[in-house]
Amino acid sequence: MDMDENLPRKADDPIAALQRQDLDPFSVSELRERVAALEAEISRTKKKIEYAVNHKASAEALFRK
């Protein structure tokens, strides 16, 4: 378990703000656009994680030599 999970989120945390947002005023079309935008952000974040993991592995391999 990550120790940071038990810490309160920052007041300006964008994920917390998204979770608090009332979805009732949005139309179905707007909700679909929101889902598409969030899926694009998930994809971008996964690519960043992959890059960071690969970069770290490359650096570790370089310093092992």
mmCIF file as gemmi writes it, N, C-alpha and C atoms, coordinates in Angstrom:
data_model
loop_
_atom_site.group_PDB
_atom_site.id
_atom_site.type_symbol
_atom_site.label_atom_id
_atom_site.label_alt_id
_atom_site.label_comp_id
_atom_site.label_asym_id
_atom_site.label_entity_id
_atom_site.label_seq_id
_atom_site.pdbx_PDB_ins_code
_atom_site.Cartn_x
_atom_site.Cartn_y
_atom_site.Cartn_z
_atom_site.occupancy
_atom_site.B_iso_or_equiv
_atom_site.pdbx_formal_charge
_atom_site.auth_seq_id
_atom_site.auth_asym_id
_atom_site.pdbx_PDB_model_num
ATOM 1 N N . MET Axp A 1 ? 0.842 -1.169 0 1 0 ? 1 A 1
ATOM 2 C CA . MET Axp A 1 ? 0 0 0 1 0 ? 1 A 1
ATOM 3 C C . MET Axp A 1 ? 0.891 1.238 0 1 0 ? 1 A 1
ATOM 4 N N . ASP Axp A 2 ? 0.531 2.213 -0.803 1 0 ? 2 A 1
ATOM 5 C CA . ASP Axp A 2 ? 1.265 3.469 -0.888 1 0 ? 2 A 1
ATOM 6 C C . ASP Axp A 2 ? 0.933 4.305 0.341 1 0 ? 2 A 1
ATOM 7 N N . MET Axp A 3 ? 1.957 4.773 1.032 1 0 ? 3 A 1
ATOM 8 C CA . MET Axp A 3 ? 1.746 5.551 2.256 1 0 ? 3 A 1
ATOM 9 C C . MET Axp A 3 ? 1.026 6.869 1.975 1 0 ? 3 A 1
ATOM 10 N N . ASP Axp A 4 ? 1.185 7.414 0.772 1 0 ? 4 A 1
ATOM 11 C CA . ASP Axp A 4 ? 0.54 8.685 0.437 1 0 ? 4 A 1
ATOM 12 C C . ASP Axp A 4 ? -0.972 8.558 0.282 1 0 ? 4 A 1
ATOM 13 N N . GLU Axp A 5 ? -1.48 7.325 0.149 1 0 ? 5 A 1
ATOM 14 C CA . GLU Axp A 5 ? -2.921 7.137 -0.015 1 0 ? 5 A 1
ATOM 15 C C . GLU Axp A 5 ? -3.694 7.651 1.195 1 0 ? 5 A 1
ATOM 16 N N . ASN Axp A 6 ? -3.075 7.608 2.364 1 0 ? 6 A 1
ATOM 17 C CA . ASN Axp A 6 ? -3.759 8.01 3.589 1 0 ? 6 A 1
ATOM 18 C C . ASN Axp A 6 ? -3.688 9.507 3.843 1 0 ? 6 A 1
ATOM 19 N N . LEU Axp A 7 ? -2.883 10.215 3.077 1 0 ? 7 A 1
ATOM 20 C CA . LEU Axp A 7 ? -2.748 11.653 3.263 1 0 ? 7 A 1
ATOM 21 C C . LEU Axp A 7 ? -3.892 12.381 2.567 1 0 ? 7 A 1
ATOM 22 N N . PRO Axp A 8 ? -4.357 13.481 3.132 1 0 ? 8 A 1
ATOM 23 C CA . PRO Axp A 8 ? -5.409 14.244 2.448 1 0 ? 8 A 1
ATOM 24 C C . PRO Axp A 8 ? -4.86 14.87 1.166 1 0 ? 8 A 1
ATOM 25 N N . ARG Axp A 9 ? -5.711 14.959 0.167 1 0 ? 9 A 1
ATOM 26 C CA . ARG Axp A 9 ? -5.31 15.589 -1.09 1 0 ? 9 A 1
ATOM 27 C C . ARG Axp A 9 ? -5.217 17.096 -0.906 1 0 ? 9 A 1
ATOM 28 N N . LYS Axp A 10 ? -4.417 17.722 -1.762 1 0 ? 10 A 1
ATOM 29 C CA . LYS Axp A 10 ? -4.316 19.181 -1.742 1 0 ? 10 A 1
ATOM 30 C C . LYS Axp A 10 ? -5.66 19.782 -2.143 1 0 ? 10 A 1
ATOM 31 N N . ALA Axp A 11 ? -5.926 20.958 -1.663 1 0 ? 11 A 1
ATOM 32 C CA . ALA Axp A 11 ? -7.197 21.632 -1.973 1 0 ? 11 A 1
ATOM 33 C C . ALA Axp A 11 ? -7.34 21.905 -3.46 1 0 ? 11 A 1
ATOM 34 N N . ASP Axp A 12 ? -6.227 22.119 -4.162 1 0 ? 12 A 1
ATOM 35 C CA . ASP Axp A 12 ? -6.287 22.434 -5.589 1 0 ? 12 A 1
ATOM 36 C C . ASP Axp A 12 ? -6.027 21.211 -6.466 1 0 ? 12 A 1
ATOM 37 N N . ASP Axp A 13 ? -6.18 20.01 -5.91 1 0 ? 13 A 1
ATOM 38 C CA . ASP Axp A 13 ? -5.95 18.772 -6.661 1 0 ? 13 A 1
ATOM 39 C C . ASP Axp A 13 ? -6.992 18.648 -7.776 1 0 ? 13 A 1
ATOM 40 N N . PRO Axp A 14 ? -6.545 18.597 -9.045 1 0 ? 14 A 1
ATOM 41 C CA . PRO Axp A 14 ? -7.509 18.55 -10.15 1 0 ? 14 A 1
ATOM 42 C C . PRO Axp A 14 ? -8.345 17.268 -10.174 1 0 ? 14 A 1
ATOM 43 N N . ILE Axp A 15 ? -7.796 16.163 -9.718 1 0 ? 15 A 1
ATOM 44 C CA . ILE Axp A 15 ? -8.567 14.914 -9.677 1 0 ? 15 A 1
ATOM 45 C C . ILE Axp A 15 ? -9.699 15.033 -8.655 1 0 ? 15 A 1
ATOM 46 N N . ALA Axp A 16 ? -9.387 15.575 -7.499 1 0 ? 16 A 1
ATOM 47 C CA . ALA Axp A 16 ? -10.42 15.772 -6.475 1 0 ? 16 A 1
ATOM 48 C C . ALA Axp A 16 ? -11.5 16.723 -6.99 1 0 ? 16 A 1
ATOM 49 N N . ALA Axp A 17 ? -11.096 17.755 -7.711 1 0 ? 17 A 1
ATOM 50 C CA . ALA Axp A 17 ? -12.07 18.709 -8.261 1 0 ? 17 A 1
ATOM 51 C C . ALA Axp A 17 ? -12.983 18.016 -9.27 1 0 ? 17 A 1
ATOM 52 N N . LEU Axp A 18 ? -12.427 17.15 -10.092 1 0 ? 18 A 1
ATOM 53 C CA . LEU Axp A 18 ? -13.242 16.401 -11.055 1 0 ? 18 A 1
ATOM 54 C C . LEU Axp A 18 ? -14.244 15.503 -10.34 1 0 ? 18 A 1
ATOM 55 N N . GLN Axp A 19 ? -13.796 14.863 -9.281 1 0 ? 19 A 1
ATOM 56 C CA . GLN Axp A 19 ? -14.668 13.95 -8.545 1 0 ? 19 A 1
ATOM 57 C C . GLN Axp A 19 ? -15.807 14.676 -7.829 1 0 ? 19 A 1
ATOM 58 N N . ARG Axp A 20 ? -15.583 15.915 -7.457 1 0 ? 20 A 1
ATOM 59 C CA . ARG Axp A 20 ? -16.618 16.691 -6.758 1 0 ? 20 A 1
ATOM 60 C C . ARG Axp A 20 ? -17.603 17.351 -7.719 1 0 ? 20 A 1
ATOM 61 N N . GLN Axp A 21 ? -17.237 17.475 -8.977 1 0 ? 21 A 1
ATOM 62 C CA . GLN Axp A 21 ? -18.063 18.219 -9.918 1 0 ? 21 A 1
ATOM 63 C C . GLN Axp A 21 ? -19.417 17.535 -10.133 1 0 ? 21 A 1
ATOM 64 N N . ASP Axp A 22 ? -20.47 18.314 -10.075 1 0 ? 22 A 1
ATOM 65 C CA . ASP Axp A 22 ? -21.824 17.829 -10.301 1 0 ? 22 A 1
ATOM 66 C C . ASP Axp A 22 ? -22.008 17.567 -11.794 1 0 ? 22 A 1
ATOM 67 N N . LEU Axp A 23 ? -22.366 16.354 -12.142 1 0 ? 23 A 1
ATOM 68 C CA . LEU Axp A 23 ? -22.535 15.99 -13.552 1 0 ? 23 A 1
ATOM 69 C C . LEU Axp A 23 ? -23.964 16.201 -14.047 1 0 ? 23 A 1
ATOM 70 N N . ASP Axp A 24 ? -24.889 16.5 -13.158 1 0 ? 24 A 1
ATOM 71 C CA . ASP Axp A 24 ? -26.3 16.663 -13.539 1 0 ? 24 A 1
ATOM 72 C C . ASP Axp A 24 ? -26.539 17.724 -14.61 1 0 ? 24 A 1
ATOM 73 N N . PRO Axp A 25 ? -25.842 18.868 -14.582 1 0 ? 25 A 1
ATOM 74 C CA . PRO Axp A 25 ? -26.126 19.895 -15.592 1 0 ? 25 A 1
ATOM 75 C C . PRO Axp A 25 ? -25.665 19.533 -17.012 1 0 ? 25 A 1
ATOM 76 N N . PHE Axp A 26 ? -24.842 18.512 -17.157 1 0 ? 26 A 1
ATOM 77 C CA . PHE Axp A 26 ? -24.286 18.183 -18.472 1 0 ? 26 A 1
ATOM 78 C C . PHE Axp A 26 ? -25.259 17.362 -19.304 1 0 ? 26 A 1
ATOM 79 N N . SER Axp A 27 ? -25.266 17.636 -20.601 1 0 ? 27 A 1
ATOM 80 C CA . SER Axp A 27 ? -26.065 16.831 -21.529 1 0 ? 27 A 1
ATOM 81 C C . SER Axp A 27 ? -25.31 15.528 -21.809 1 0 ? 27 A 1
ATOM 82 N N . VAL Axp A 28 ? -25.983 14.592 -22.432 1 0 ? 28 A 1
ATOM 83 C CA . VAL Axp A 28 ? -25.343 13.326 -22.803 1 0 ? 28 A 1
ATOM 84 C C . VAL Axp A 28 ? -24.162 13.597 -23.727 1 0 ? 28 A 1
ATOM 85 N N . SER Axp A 29 ? -24.341 14.508 -24.661 1 0 ? 29 A 1
ATOM 86 C CA . SER Axp A 29 ? -23.269 14.864 -25.585 1 0 ? 29 A 1
ATOM 87 C C . SER Axp A 29 ? -22.06 15.43 -24.837 1 0 ? 29 A 1
ATOM 88 N N . GLU Axp A 30 ? -22.326 16.307 -23.897 1 0 ? 30 A 1
ATOM 89 C CA . GLU Axp A 30 ? -21.239 16.898 -23.101 1 0 ? 30 A 1
ATOM 90 C C . GLU Axp A 30 ? -20.539 15.839 -22.244 1 0 ? 30 A 1
ATOM 91 N N . LEU Axp A 31 ? -21.318 14.908 -21.718 1 0 ? 31 A 1
ATOM 92 C CA . LEU Axp A 31 ? -20.724 13.828 -20.925 1 0 ? 31 A 1
ATOM 93 C C . LEU Axp A 31 ? -19.846 12.939 -21.793 1 0 ? 31 A 1
ATOM 94 N N . ARG Axp A 32 ? -20.29 12.672 -23.014 1 0 ? 32 A 1
ATOM 95 C CA . ARG Axp A 32 ? -19.471 11.866 -23.929 1 0 ? 32 A 1
ATOM 96 C C . ARG Axp A 32 ? -18.175 12.599 -24.276 1 0 ? 32 A 1
ATOM 97 N N . GLU Axp A 33 ? -18.266 13.9 -24.488 1 0 ? 33 A 1
ATOM 98 C CA . GLU Axp A 33 ? -17.061 14.698 -24.751 1 0 ? 33 A 1
ATOM 99 C C . GLU Axp A 33 ? -16.12 14.654 -23.557 1 0 ? 33 A 1
ATOM 100 N N . ARG Axp A 34 ? -16.697 14.715 -22.376 1 0 ? 34 A 1
ATOM 101 C CA . ARG Axp A 34 ? -15.892 14.649 -21.147 1 0 ? 34 A 1
ATOM 102 C C . ARG Axp A 34 ? -15.182 13.305 -21.049 1 0 ? 34 A 1
ATOM 103 N N . VAL Axp A 35 ? -15.901 12.232 -21.316 1 0 ? 35 A 1
ATOM 104 C CA . VAL Axp A 35 ? -15.302 10.892 -21.277 1 0 ? 35 A 1
ATOM 105 C C . VAL Axp A 35 ? -14.171 10.792 -22.297 1 0 ? 35 A 1
ATOM 106 N N . ALA Axp A 36 ? -14.392 11.309 -23.504 1 0 ? 36 A 1
ATOM 107 C CA . ALA Axp A 36 ? -13.351 11.272 -24.537 1 0 ? 36 A 1
ATOM 108 C C . ALA Axp A 36 ? -12.115 12.052 -24.096 1 0 ? 36 A 1
ATOM 109 N N . ALA Axp A 37 ? -12.329 13.204 -23.488 1 0 ? 37 A 1
ATOM 110 C CA . ALA Axp A 37 ? -11.205 14.011 -23.008 1 0 ? 37 A 1
ATOM 111 C C . ALA Axp A 37 ? -10.464 13.291 -21.882 1 0 ? 37 A 1
ATOM 112 N N . LEU Axp A 38 ? -11.207 12.671 -20.976 1 0 ? 38 A 1
ATOM 113 C CA . LEU Axp A 38 ? -10.576 11.939 -19.88 1 0 ? 38 A 1
ATOM 114 C C . LEU Axp A 38 ? -9.815 10.713 -20.399 1 0 ? 38 A 1
ATOM 115 N N . GLU Axp A 39 ? -10.379 10.023 -21.394 1 0 ? 39 A 1
ATOM 116 C CA . GLU Axp A 39 ? -9.676 8.88 -21.983 1 0 ? 39 A 1
ATOM 117 C C . GLU Axp A 39 ? -8.393 9.324 -22.672 1 0 ? 39 A 1
ATOM 118 N N . ALA Axp A 40 ? -8.419 10.48 -23.327 1 0 ? 40 A 1
ATOM 119 C CA . ALA Axp A 40 ? -7.21 11.011 -23.952 1 0 ? 40 A 1
ATOM 120 C C . ALA Axp A 40 ? -6.168 11.345 -22.887 1 0 ? 40 A 1
ATOM 121 N N . GLU Axp A 41 ? -6.612 11.879 -21.771 1 0 ? 41 A 1
ATOM 122 C CA . GLU Axp A 41 ? -5.689 12.195 -20.677 1 0 ? 41 A 1
ATOM 123 C C . GLU Axp A 41 ? -5.121 10.93 -20.048 1 0 ? 41 A 1
ATOM 124 N N . ILE Axp A 42 ? -5.943 9.898 -19.929 1 0 ? 42 A 1
ATOM 125 C CA . ILE Axp A 42 ? -5.456 8.611 -19.422 1 0 ? 42 A 1
ATOM 126 C C . ILE Axp A 42 ? -4.378 8.068 -20.346 1 0 ? 42 A 1
ATOM 127 N N . SER Axp A 43 ? -4.618 8.116 -21.636 1 0 ? 43 A 1
ATOM 128 C CA . SER Axp A 43 ? -3.639 7.642 -22.615 1 0 ? 43 A 1
ATOM 129 C C . SER Axp A 43 ? -2.335 8.434 -22.514 1 0 ? 43 A 1
ATOM 130 N N . ARG Axp A 44 ? -2.439 9.744 -22.41 1 0 ? 44 A 1
ATOM 131 C CA . ARG Axp A 44 ? -1.256 10.596 -22.288 1 0 ? 44 A 1
ATOM 132 C C . ARG Axp A 44 ? -0.478 10.272 -21.013 1 0 ? 44 A 1
ATOM 133 N N . THR Axp A 45 ? -1.206 10.039 -19.926 1 0 ? 45 A 1
ATOM 134 C CA . THR Axp A 45 ? -0.57 9.721 -18.652 1 0 ? 45 A 1
ATOM 135 C C . THR Axp A 45 ? 0.113 8.363 -18.705 1 0 ? 45 A 1
ATOM 136 N N . LYS Axp A 46 ? -0.526 7.382 -19.33 1 0 ? 46 A 1
ATOM 137 C CA . LYS Axp A 46 ? 0.085 6.052 -19.456 1 0 ? 46 A 1
ATOM 138 C C . LYS Axp A 46 ? 1.362 6.108 -20.289 1 0 ? 46 A 1
ATOM 139 N N . LYS Axp A 47 ? 1.351 6.934 -21.343 1 0 ? 47 A 1
ATOM 140 C CA . LYS Axp A 47 ? 2.56 7.094 -22.16 1 0 ? 47 A 1
ATOM 141 C C . LYS Axp A 47 ? 3.682 7.718 -21.348 1 0 ? 47 A 1
ATOM 142 N N . LYS Axp A 48 ? 3.35 8.674 -20.497 1 0 ? 48 A 1
ATOM 143 C CA . LYS Axp A 48 ? 4.352 9.316 -19.641 1 0 ? 48 A 1
ATOM 144 C C . LYS Axp A 48 ? 4.926 8.314 -18.644 1 0 ? 48 A 1
ATOM 145 N N . ILE Axp A 49 ? 4.076 7.473 -18.076 1 0 ? 49 A 1
ATOM 146 C CA . ILE Axp A 49 ? 4.541 6.436 -17.148 1 0 ? 49 A 1
ATOM 147 C C . ILE Axp A 49 ? 5.48 5.479 -17.87 1 0 ? 49 A 1
ATOM 148 N N . GLU Axp A 50 ? 5.081 5.049 -19.06 1 0 ? 50 A 1
ATOM 149 C CA . GLU Axp A 50 ? 5.909 4.129 -19.844 1 0 ? 50 A 1
ATOM 150 C C . GLU Axp A 50 ? 7.261 4.764 -20.154 1 0 ? 50 A 1
ATOM 151 N N . TYR Axp A 51 ? 7.248 6.032 -20.542 1 0 ? 51 A 1
ATOM 152 C CA . TYR Axp A 51 ? 8.495 6.731 -20.833 1 0 ? 51 A 1
ATOM 153 C C . TYR Axp A 51 ? 9.379 6.793 -19.584 1 0 ? 51 A 1
ATOM 154 N N . ALA Axp A 52 ? 8.772 7.137 -18.456 1 0 ? 52 A 1
ATOM 155 C CA . ALA Axp A 52 ? 9.535 7.273 -17.212 1 0 ? 52 A 1
ATOM 156 C C . ALA Axp A 52 ? 10.133 5.937 -16.788 1 0 ? 52 A 1
ATOM 157 N N . VAL Axp A 53 ? 9.367 4.86 -16.895 1 0 ? 53 A 1
ATOM 158 C CA . VAL Axp A 53 ? 9.865 3.534 -16.523 1 0 ? 53 A 1
ATOM 159 C C . VAL Axp A 53 ? 11.012 3.131 -17.448 1 0 ? 53 A 1
ATOM 160 N N . ASN Axp A 54 ? 10.831 3.345 -18.753 1 0 ? 54 A 1
ATOM 161 C CA . ASN Axp A 54 ? 11.876 2.991 -19.711 1 0 ? 54 A 1
ATOM 162 C C . ASN Axp A 54 ? 13.116 3.849 -19.512 1 0 ? 54 A 1
ATOM 163 N N . HIS Axp A 55 ? 12.922 5.116 -19.231 1 0 ? 55 A 1
ATOM 164 C CA . HIS Axp A 55 ? 14.044 6.024 -19.009 1 0 ? 55 A 1
ATOM 165 C C . HIS Axp A 55 ? 14.833 5.593 -17.771 1 0 ? 55 A 1
ATOM 166 N N . LYS Axp A 56 ? 14.117 5.256 -16.719 1 0 ? 56 A 1
ATOM 167 C CA . LYS Axp A 56 ? 14.761 4.817 -15.483 1 0 ? 56 A 1
ATOM 168 C C . LYS Axp A 56 ? 15.527 3.52 -15.72 1 0 ? 56 A 1
ATOM 169 N N . ALA Axp A 57 ? 14.916 2.572 -16.425 1 0 ? 57 A 1
ATOM 170 C CA . ALA Axp A 57 ? 15.579 1.293 -16.712 1 0 ? 57 A 1
ATOM 171 C C . ALA Axp A 57 ? 16.832 1.52 -17.552 1 0 ? 57 A 1
ATOM 172 N N . SER Axp A 58 ? 16.765 2.425 -18.507 1 0 ? 58 A 1
ATOM 173 C CA . SER Axp A 58 ? 17.938 2.733 -19.343 1 0 ? 58 A 1
ATOM 174 C C . SER Axp A 58 ? 19.055 3.346 -18.512 1 0 ? 58 A 1
ATOM 175 N N . ALA Axp A 59 ? 18.692 4.246 -17.616 1 0 ? 59 A 1
ATOM 176 C CA . ALA Axp A 59 ? 19.695 4.87 -16.752 1 0 ? 59 A 1
ATOM 177 C C . ALA Axp A 59 ? 20.32 3.846 -15.816 1 0 ? 59 A 1
ATOM 178 N N . GLU Axp A 60 ? 19.507 2.983 -15.252 1 0 ? 60 A 1
ATOM 179 C CA . GLU Axp A 60 ? 20.023 1.952 -14.354 1 0 ? 60 A 1
ATOM 180 C C . GLU Axp A 60 ? 20.951 1.003 -15.112 1 0 ? 60 A 1
ATOM 181 N N . ALA Axp A 61 ? 20.585 0.641 -16.332 1 0 ? 61 A 1
ATOM 182 C CA . ALA Axp A 61 ? 21.428 -0.243 -17.139 1 0 ? 61 A 1
ATOM 183 C C . ALA Axp A 61 ? 22.75 0.442 -17.468 1 0 ? 61 A 1
ATOM 184 N N . LEU Axp A 62 ? 22.717 1.727 -17.737 1 0 ? 62 A 1
ATOM 185 C CA . LEU Axp A 62 ? 23.929 2.476 -18.069 1 0 ? 62 A 1
ATOM 186 C C . LEU Axp A 62 ? 24.888 2.496 -16.891 1 0 ? 62 A 1
ATOM 187 N N . PHE Axp A 63 ? 24.375 2.692 -15.694 1 0 ? 63 A 1
ATOM 188 C CA . PHE Axp A 63 ? 25.243 2.804 -14.519 1 0 ? 63 A 1
ATOM 189 C C . PHE Axp A 63 ? 25.671 1.452 -13.97 1 0 ? 63 A 1
ATOM 190 N N . ARG Axp A 64 ? 25.042 0.367 -14.407 1 0 ? 64 A 1
ATOM 191 C CA . ARG Axp A 64 ? 25.466 -0.973 -13.994 1 0 ? 64 A 1
ATOM 192 C C . ARG Axp A 64 ? 26.749 -1.398 -14.7 1 0 ? 64 A 1
ATOM 193 N N . LYS Axp A 65 ? 26.98 -0.816 -15.872 1 0 ? 65 A 1
ATOM 194 C CA . LYS Axp A 65 ? 28.135 -1.226 -16.689 1 0 ? 65 A 1
ATOM 195 C C . LYS Axp A 65 ? 29.429 -0.807 -16.073 1 0 ? 65 A 1
